[in-house]
Amino acid sequence: MARLCSELSRRNHTVTLITLDNGKQDRHVVDPTVQRVHLDAMSNAQIVKARFGSPRRLMDAVRRISSLRQAIKNASPDAILSFCDQMNVMTLIAATRTKIPTVVCERSDPRHQVLPKIWEQLRVAMYPKASSVVALSDEVADHLIHYYQSRTEVIPSAIDPPAAQSNRAIAATAQQILAVGRLEPEKGFERLLHAFAKISPQYPQWTLCIAGDGSLRSRLEQLIDELNLQNHVHLPGWIQNPWEEKSDTTLFVLPSLYEGFPSALMEAMSRGVPSICVDCDSGPRAILDAIPEQTPHPAALLVTNDLNGIETGLEKMMSDPTLREAIGKKGTDITSVFSWTNVVDRYEQLLVQACA
């Protein structure tokens, strides 16, 4: 969203970016021409877990929607663009009666990203009112059409050509596996630890770094102790740009139970870092299928979406540096397929159509 706002602003659109927080912990930079509005409406910290199960939470939700409606009126936009499930619902409610066309975007997979019951009911009620609902893949778009009766568009995520490629000579000696993402159940880091623990005795010099923060941090730390991986696994927390610090990692792995359109995988591939990804619902297979001529080597190693698949993929890549580097080299083709220019063009056209 930060990058999209910036790119649209550079195309001489007047862009206002509204967020629910107070703006003190922004992790992504937007172009200075983008007007930032911080609603400071996050009194209940974890909005994704908010339910209407108590008067306090109901009032919190009402206040957020009211603040959002006022911010929309103040901005007086020609069109509204919202990202992420619960925020999409609030935005559609806030925009009711304004007659401003609203486009919302699912950034994950609603077949798996389950909302609390009341929010799911609201999503069913509100999504048909959107001018369009953007999905990241055809599979998600089909679900949106049939379950939510939505008008849909498929626009994948984008990737920049990296400033520099991974130094594979350094990477060969690093013997490090990198995973990146929120420390939440859907990211599959628990099973990654179990898979790594099974093969670690055969590769005692290899280490695993899982970069990110989230609610499972304590559980993952406990599991590392239980599996005796204290000297082999590192949890550095959130890294602003992991590819500045970890660009020379030997291997990247995406162990998610399900995905939207994983940017971390795309970033690893673009830098020539050999990548393993599970064949989970939505995302990885769509990314790989879009890259032409994946013979004799694929752009990433696609494995079954289970513990055995991750374990087998790790061992295959760790034991065969020739295969590993051939896959990493092919992965760099991703930057020509998912360019920011194409993605911004698609969003710009969609918003103009919504206004019309």
C-alpha positions as CSV (number, residue, x, y, z in Angstrom):
1,M,0.0,0.0,0.0
2,A,2.8,2.4,0.9
3,R,4.5,1.8,-2.5
4,L,1.3,1.9,-4.5
5,C,0.3,5.3,-2.9
6,S,3.7,6.7,-3.7
7,E,3.6,5.5,-7.3
8,L,0.0,6.9,-7.9
9,S,1.1,10.2,-6.4
10,R,4.1,10.3,-8.7
11,R,1.6,10.0,-11.6
12,N,0.0,13.3,-10.4
13,H,-2.9,11.8,-8.5
14,T,-3.7,13.4,-5.2
15,V,-3.3,10.6,-2.7
16,T,-4.3,10.5,1.0
17,L,-3.2,7.4,3.0
18,I,-5.3,6.8,6.1
19,T,-4.3,4.3,8.8
20,L,-5.9,3.4,12.2
21,D,-2.7,3.8,14.2
22,N,-0.9,6.9,15.5
23,G,1.9,6.8,12.9
24,K,4.7,6.4,15.4
25,Q,5.7,2.9,14.2
26,D,5.5,3.2,10.5
27,R,7.7,0.5,8.9
28,H,7.4,1.7,5.3
29,V,8.2,5.1,3.8
30,V,5.7,6.9,1.5
31,D,6.5,9.6,-0.9
32,P,6.4,13.1,0.7
33,T,3.6,14.1,-1.7
34,V,1.3,11.5,-0.1
35,Q,-0.8,13.1,2.6
36,R,-0.7,10.8,5.7
37,V,-3.7,10.7,8.1
38,H,-3.2,8.8,11.4
39,L,-6.6,8.2,13.1
40,D,-5.0,7.1,16.4
41,A,-7.9,4.7,16.8
42,M,-6.0,1.6,18.0
43,S,-6.9,1.7,21.7
44,N,-7.7,-2.0,21.5
45,A,-4.2,-2.8,20.2
46,Q,-5.0,-6.0,18.2
47,I,-7.7,-5.0,15.9
48,V,-7.6,-8.2,14.0
49,K,-8.8,-10.0,17.1
50,A,-11.5,-7.5,18.0
51,R,-15.0,-9.0,18.3
52,F,-18.3,-7.4,19.1
53,G,-18.5,-9.6,22.2
54,S,-18.6,-6.8,24.7
55,P,-19.9,-3.2,24.8
56,R,-16.4,-1.9,25.0
57,R,-15.3,-3.7,21.8
58,L,-18.5,-2.6,20.0
59,M,-17.9,1.0,20.9
60,D,-14.2,0.7,19.8
61,A,-15.4,-0.5,16.4
62,V,-18.0,2.2,16.1
63,R,-15.4,4.8,17.0
64,R,-13.0,3.5,14.4
65,I,-15.7,3.5,11.7
66,S,-16.8,7.0,12.7
67,S,-13.3,8.3,12.6
68,L,-12.7,6.7,9.2
69,R,-15.9,8.1,7.8
70,Q,-14.9,11.7,8.9
71,A,-11.4,11.2,7.4
72,I,-13.0,10.1,4.1
73,K,-15.2,13.2,4.1
74,N,-12.3,15.4,4.9
75,A,-10.3,14.0,2.0
76,S,-13.3,14.1,-0.4
77,P,-11.8,11.6,-2.8
78,D,-13.0,10.5,-6.2
79,A,-12.4,6.9,-5.2
80,I,-11.4,4.9,-2.2
81,L,-8.9,2.0,-2.1
82,S,-8.7,-0.3,0.9
83,F,-6.4,-3.2,1.8
84,C,-7.0,-6.2,4.0
85,D,-10.2,-8.0,5.1
86,Q,-11.3,-6.3,8.4
87,M,-10.2,-2.9,7.2
88,N,-12.1,-3.5,4.0
89,V,-15.3,-4.1,5.9
90,M,-14.9,-1.0,8.0
91,T,-14.1,1.1,5.0
92,L,-17.2,-0.1,3.1
93,I,-19.4,0.7,6.1
94,A,-17.7,4.1,6.5
95,A,-18.2,4.9,2.8
96,T,-21.9,4.0,2.9
97,R,-24.1,6.9,1.8
98,T,-21.1,8.9,0.5
99,K,-21.6,7.5,-3.0
100,I,-17.8,7.4,-3.4
101,P,-16.8,4.3,-5.4
102,T,-14.8,1.9,-3.2
103,V,-12.4,-0.8,-4.3
104,V,-11.2,-3.3,-1.7
105,C,-8.3,-5.7,-1.8
106,E,-8.0,-9.1,-0.2
107,R,-4.3,-9.5,0.6
108,S,-4.6,-13.1,1.9
109,D,-6.9,-16.0,1.2
110,P,-10.4,-15.7,2.7
111,R,-10.9,-19.4,2.3
112,H,-8.4,-19.8,5.2
113,Q,-8.1,-16.3,6.8
114,V,-11.1,-16.7,9.0
115,L,-12.5,-13.6,10.6
116,P,-14.6,-13.6,13.9
117,K,-18.2,-14.5,13.1
118,I,-19.6,-11.0,13.2
119,W,-16.9,-9.6,10.9
120,E,-17.4,-12.5,8.5
121,Q,-21.1,-11.8,8.4
122,L,-20.3,-8.1,7.7
123,R,-17.9,-9.1,5.0
124,V,-20.6,-11.2,3.3
125,A,-23.0,-8.2,3.5
126,M,-20.6,-5.5,2.5
127,Y,-18.4,-6.9,-0.3
128,P,-21.2,-6.9,-2.9
129,K,-21.4,-3.1,-2.3
130,A,-17.7,-2.6,-3.4
131,S,-17.1,-1.3,-6.9
132,S,-14.6,-4.2,-7.2
133,V,-12.8,-6.6,-5.0
134,V,-9.2,-7.2,-5.9
135,A,-7.8,-10.7,-5.5
136,L,-4.1,-11.8,-5.8
137,S,-4.9,-15.0,-7.7
138,D,-7.6,-16.6,-9.8
139,E,-8.4,-19.1,-7.1
140,V,-9.2,-16.4,-4.6
141,A,-11.2,-14.4,-7.2
142,D,-13.4,-17.5,-7.9
143,H,-14.1,-17.8,-4.2
144,L,-15.0,-14.1,-3.9
145,I,-17.4,-14.3,-6.9
146,H,-19.2,-17.4,-5.6
147,Y,-19.2,-16.8,-1.8
148,Y,-19.4,-13.0,-1.6
149,Q,-21.1,-12.2,-4.9
150,S,-18.3,-9.7,-5.6
151,R,-17.2,-8.1,-8.8
152,T,-13.6,-9.1,-8.9
153,E,-10.3,-8.2,-10.5
154,V,-7.0,-10.2,-10.2
155,I,-4.0,-8.0,-9.7
156,P,-0.9,-9.8,-8.3
157,S,1.8,-8.2,-6.1
158,A,4.8,-6.5,-7.7
159,I,8.6,-6.8,-7.2
160,D,11.3,-4.3,-7.8
161,P,14.5,-5.3,-9.6
162,P,17.0,-5.5,-6.6
163,A,19.7,-3.0,-6.2
164,A,22.2,-5.8,-6.0
165,Q,22.2,-9.6,-6.5
166,S,23.0,-12.0,-3.7
167,N,26.7,-12.8,-3.5
168,R,26.6,-16.6,-4.0
169,A,30.3,-17.1,-3.2
170,I,29.6,-15.8,0.3
171,A,26.3,-17.6,0.5
172,A,27.9,-20.9,-0.2
173,T,30.0,-20.7,3.0
174,A,27.2,-19.0,5.1
175,Q,25.2,-22.2,5.2
176,Q,22.2,-20.3,6.4
177,I,18.5,-20.8,5.8
178,L,16.2,-17.7,5.9
179,A,12.5,-17.5,6.5
180,V,10.6,-14.2,6.7
181,G,7.1,-13.4,7.9
182,R,4.8,-12.6,10.8
183,L,5.2,-15.1,13.6
184,E,1.6,-16.3,13.3
185,P,0.1,-19.8,12.9
186,E,-0.6,-19.5,9.2
187,K,3.1,-18.9,8.4
188,G,4.0,-22.5,9.3
189,F,7.2,-21.7,11.3
190,E,6.5,-24.4,13.8
191,R,6.6,-27.1,11.2
192,L,9.7,-25.5,9.7
193,L,11.4,-25.9,13.0
194,H,10.4,-29.5,13.2
195,A,11.6,-30.2,9.7
196,F,14.9,-28.4,10.3
197,A,15.4,-30.4,13.6
198,K,15.0,-33.7,11.7
199,I,17.8,-33.0,9.3
200,S,20.0,-30.7,11.4
201,P,22.2,-33.6,12.8
202,Q,23.2,-34.4,9.2
203,Y,24.1,-30.7,8.5
204,P,25.6,-29.4,11.9
205,Q,27.1,-26.3,10.3
206,W,23.8,-25.0,9.0
207,T,21.7,-22.4,10.8
208,L,18.1,-21.2,10.4
209,C,17.0,-17.5,10.8
210,I,13.3,-16.7,11.1
211,A,12.9,-12.9,10.7
212,G,9.6,-11.3,12.0
213,D,7.5,-10.6,15.0
214,G,4.1,-11.9,16.2
215,S,2.0,-13.7,18.7
216,L,3.9,-17.0,18.4
217,R,7.3,-15.7,19.4
218,S,7.2,-17.2,22.9
219,R,5.9,-20.5,21.5
220,L,8.7,-20.7,18.9
221,E,11.3,-19.9,21.5
222,Q,10.0,-22.7,23.6
223,L,10.0,-25.1,20.7
224,I,13.6,-24.2,19.8
225,D,14.5,-25.2,23.4
226,E,12.5,-28.4,23.2
227,L,14.2,-29.4,19.9
228,N,17.7,-28.5,21.2
229,L,18.2,-26.0,18.4
230,Q,19.4,-23.1,20.6
231,N,22.7,-23.0,18.7
232,H,21.2,-23.4,15.3
233,V,18.1,-21.1,15.1
234,H,17.9,-17.3,15.5
235,L,14.8,-15.2,15.9
236,P,16.1,-11.6,15.3
237,G,12.6,-10.0,15.3
238,W,11.4,-7.5,12.7
239,I,14.0,-6.4,10.2
240,Q,13.1,-3.3,8.2
241,N,14.8,-4.6,5.1
242,P,15.9,-8.2,5.6
243,W,17.6,-8.3,2.2
244,E,20.1,-5.7,3.1
245,E,21.2,-7.8,6.0
246,K,20.5,-11.2,4.7
247,S,21.0,-10.9,0.9
248,D,23.8,-13.5,1.0
249,T,21.8,-16.2,2.8
250,T,22.3,-19.6,1.3
251,L,18.7,-20.6,1.0
252,F,15.2,-19.2,1.5
253,V,12.1,-21.2,2.6
254,L,8.4,-20.3,2.6
255,P,6.6,-22.9,4.9
256,S,3.2,-21.2,5.0
257,L,-0.1,-23.1,5.5
258,Y,-1.7,-20.7,3.0
259,E,-0.7,-17.4,1.4
260,G,-1.9,-14.4,-0.5
261,F,0.8,-13.6,-2.9
262,P,4.0,-13.9,-0.9
263,S,6.3,-10.9,-1.3
264,A,9.1,-12.5,0.8
265,L,9.3,-15.3,-1.8
266,M,9.4,-12.9,-4.7
267,E,12.1,-10.8,-3.1
268,A,14.3,-13.8,-2.4
269,M,13.9,-15.1,-6.0
270,S,14.6,-11.6,-7.5
271,R,18.0,-11.6,-5.7
272,G,19.0,-15.0,-6.9
273,V,18.5,-16.7,-3.5
274,P,17.5,-20.3,-4.1
275,S,14.0,-20.7,-2.7
276,I,11.8,-23.5,-1.4
277,C,8.0,-22.9,-1.3
278,V,5.2,-25.1,-0.2
279,D,2.4,-25.7,-2.7
280,C,-0.2,-24.1,-0.5
281,D,-3.5,-22.6,-1.5
282,S,-3.0,-19.4,-3.5
283,G,0.3,-17.7,-4.2
284,P,3.4,-19.8,-4.8
285,R,2.2,-21.9,-7.7
286,A,0.6,-18.9,-9.4
287,I,4.0,-17.1,-9.1
288,L,5.9,-20.0,-10.6
289,D,3.4,-20.7,-13.3
290,A,3.8,-17.1,-14.6
291,I,7.5,-17.5,-15.2
292,P,8.2,-19.0,-18.6
293,E,10.7,-21.7,-19.7
294,Q,11.4,-23.3,-16.3
295,T,13.5,-26.1,-17.9
296,P,15.7,-27.8,-17.0
297,H,15.4,-26.0,-13.6
298,P,12.4,-24.4,-11.9
299,A,12.5,-20.8,-10.6
300,A,11.9,-22.2,-7.1
301,L,11.5,-25.6,-5.6
302,L,7.8,-26.3,-5.0
303,V,7.2,-29.0,-2.3
304,T,4.1,-30.6,-0.8
305,N,2.3,-28.5,1.8
306,D,3.2,-30.7,4.8
307,L,6.1,-31.4,7.2
308,N,7.5,-34.1,4.9
309,G,7.5,-31.9,1.9
310,I,9.4,-29.1,3.8
311,E,11.9,-31.6,5.2
312,T,12.5,-33.2,1.8
313,G,12.9,-29.8,0.1
314,L,15.4,-28.6,2.7
315,E,17.5,-31.8,2.4
316,K,17.5,-31.7,-1.4
317,M,18.6,-28.1,-1.6
318,M,21.1,-28.3,1.3
319,S,22.8,-31.4,-0.2
320,D,23.1,-30.2,-3.8
321,P,24.7,-26.8,-4.3
322,T,24.7,-27.2,-8.1
323,L,21.0,-27.7,-8.2
324,R,20.5,-25.0,-5.6
325,E,22.4,-22.3,-7.5
326,A,20.7,-23.2,-10.8
327,I,17.3,-22.7,-9.2
328,G,18.4,-19.4,-7.7
329,K,19.7,-18.1,-11.1
330,K,16.4,-19.0,-12.8
331,G,14.4,-17.3,-10.0
332,T,15.7,-13.9,-11.0
333,D,13.4,-14.0,-14.0
334,I,10.6,-13.0,-11.7
335,T,11.4,-9.3,-11.9
336,S,10.4,-9.1,-15.6
337,V,7.0,-10.8,-14.9
338,F,5.7,-8.9,-11.9
339,S,6.9,-5.3,-12.4
340,W,5.6,-2.4,-10.4
341,T,4.8,-0.5,-13.6
342,N,2.3,-3.2,-14.7
343,V,0.7,-3.4,-11.3
344,V,0.3,0.4,-10.9
345,D,-1.2,0.5,-14.4
346,R,-3.8,-2.0,-13.4
347,Y,-4.8,-0.3,-10.1
348,E,-4.9,3.1,-11.9
349,Q,-7.2,1.7,-14.6
350,L,-9.4,0.0,-12.0
351,L,-9.8,3.2,-10.0
352,V,-10.6,5.3,-13.1
353,Q,-13.2,2.7,-14.1
354,A,-14.7,2.9,-10.6
355,C,-15.0,6.6,-10.9
356,A,-16.7,6.3,-14.3
